[in-house]
Amino acid sequence: MSGSSPCRGFTPGASVSGVTNPPSFADAADLLLDAQADEPASGEDGLLLLADGTRYRGLLFGAPVIAEGELVFTTGMTGYQESLTDPSFAGQVLTFTWPLLGNYGVHAGTSESAAVWPRGVVCRELIELPDHRDSIGSVHDLLSAHGVPGIQSIDTRELTCRVREHGTVLCIFGPAEHEREMLVRLDEMTPPDEADLVAEVTCEQAVLLNEGAVAENGEKLPRLAVIDCGIKYNILRELCKRFEVVWCPATTTFDEILEWQPDAFFASNGPGDPAHTGAATTARDSLAAAVRAGLPVMGICLGHQLMGLAAGLRTYKLRYGHRGANQPVVDLQSGRVNITSQNHGFAVEDPEKGMLAPHPSGVCSARGRNELEAPFEVRHVNANDRTVEGLDLIGRRAFTIQFHPEACPGPHDAAPLFDRFQEMVANHLEGEPIPAARGDA
């Protein structure tokens, strides 16, 4: 470790001008700072069983429990700590396609939430002795501390090819000696998307993160209501640089959020089916009400999908989703291609082409009506499969993106979209007219 003490927790308002005594929250890596002793990976023989009958043998690490969920994969070469703590992975068993996992260890203060969210982790080779001066533990240590199991020595290339060809699938893994029990549980398993995953990952109560925040010129920053559908910490960091941020649970109604007197609304990433009737629907209703009220609105990932539903478009399950840090996205207005970080298993249908790259299950929402009282246009598309990656509302200060401009992990190509939203809010407060043509670019 380095000579300085490792940072603990998450305090997004700490470095913002004008803020005194900002609230702090737990970081998933904090548990490793409190650990008394490290137990090595068990190395016990394990079995990974897929719902289609495919089976893989491997070696177990992490917590000594059985994992079950939807098998997905992510293609990032680095950023495993951020991925493990991303709430959008709730309900899923996460496969890392990069053959080495954990080479630089786990670092204090760099997680994306207070917990590890995948129900299990699959990899080719686990590095049990990481090599980095700032490491406070291994991936095995982090998983053990949070009660999450892992399995290694799996042919992740073959496994990924199977998912790409046939679509995401339910799975279970654990000790080989419990094969009979696991087969019974696998047969009885229901897709995690059917659960109210957003309600599981959202914050418990609304809190003002950086009260008194001011810009460089000393002017008070506008207040932003952030609807937490499973938000990543770095999104909150980026927003706190530009706004006075109220962090709100997804279950908060529009009228309850208005009590905070926000100048604009924001909806975050998150897990599960955007058309679920639970917390996701409450968040969608709040977004639609904000648009109708003429407030600036931005949505990222699940927030994009919720706005798509509010616009009357269907959402649907993708064959294997987009999870990684190298997804190319085309801005149809400028022609620019950005390489982006993404993590989602559902998409918004194209208003002309319909559902592109759908899952074999055919899971999709019902057709709805446009609750936004505003027309829209597709602004961004994925360069690989042409799925919708962003919408602009015409005549409103509102837009959505399917990808992650906060880039943890990933490239920073899309970071200026936070500045675009900041400018929208400033123009709204100054009473600037909204362009009649293509959105509010």
Secondary structure as GFF3:
##gff-version 3
##sequence-region A 1 441
A	DSSP	alpha_helix	30	33	.	.	.	ID=ss1
A	DSSP	beta_strand	45	50	.	.	.	ID=ss2
A	DSSP	beta_strand	55	62	.	.	.	ID=ss3
A	DSSP	beta_strand	67	74	.	.	.	ID=ss4
A	DSSP	alpha_helix	80	84	.	.	.	ID=ss5
A	DSSP	three_ten_helix	87	89	.	.	.	ID=ss6
A	DSSP	beta_strand	92	96	.	.	.	ID=ss7
A	DSSP	beta_strand	100	101	.	.	.	ID=ss8
A	DSSP	beta_strand	106	107	.	.	.	ID=ss9
A	DSSP	beta_strand	120	122	.	.	.	ID=ss10
A	DSSP	beta_strand	125	126	.	.	.	ID=ss11
A	DSSP	beta_strand	135	137	.	.	.	ID=ss12
A	DSSP	alpha_helix	139	145	.	.	.	ID=ss13
A	DSSP	beta_strand	149	152	.	.	.	ID=ss14
A	DSSP	alpha_helix	156	166	.	.	.	ID=ss15
A	DSSP	beta_strand	169	175	.	.	.	ID=ss16
A	DSSP	three_ten_helix	176	178	.	.	.	ID=ss17
A	DSSP	alpha_helix	179	188	.	.	.	ID=ss18
A	DSSP	three_ten_helix	192	194	.	.	.	ID=ss19
A	DSSP	alpha_helix	197	201	.	.	.	ID=ss20
A	DSSP	beta_strand	207	208	.	.	.	ID=ss21
A	DSSP	beta_strand	223	228	.	.	.	ID=ss22
A	DSSP	alpha_helix	233	240	.	.	.	ID=ss23
A	DSSP	beta_strand	244	249	.	.	.	ID=ss24
A	DSSP	alpha_helix	254	258	.	.	.	ID=ss25
A	DSSP	beta_strand	264	267	.	.	.	ID=ss26
A	DSSP	alpha_helix	279	292	.	.	.	ID=ss27
A	DSSP	beta_strand	297	300	.	.	.	ID=ss28
A	DSSP	alpha_helix	302	310	.	.	.	ID=ss29
A	DSSP	beta_strand	315	331	.	.	.	ID=ss30
A	DSSP	beta_strand	337	348	.	.	.	ID=ss31
A	DSSP	beta_strand	376	382	.	.	.	ID=ss32
A	DSSP	beta_strand	388	393	.	.	.	ID=ss33
A	DSSP	beta_strand	398	401	.	.	.	ID=ss34
A	DSSP	alpha_helix	416	430	.	.	.	ID=ss35
###
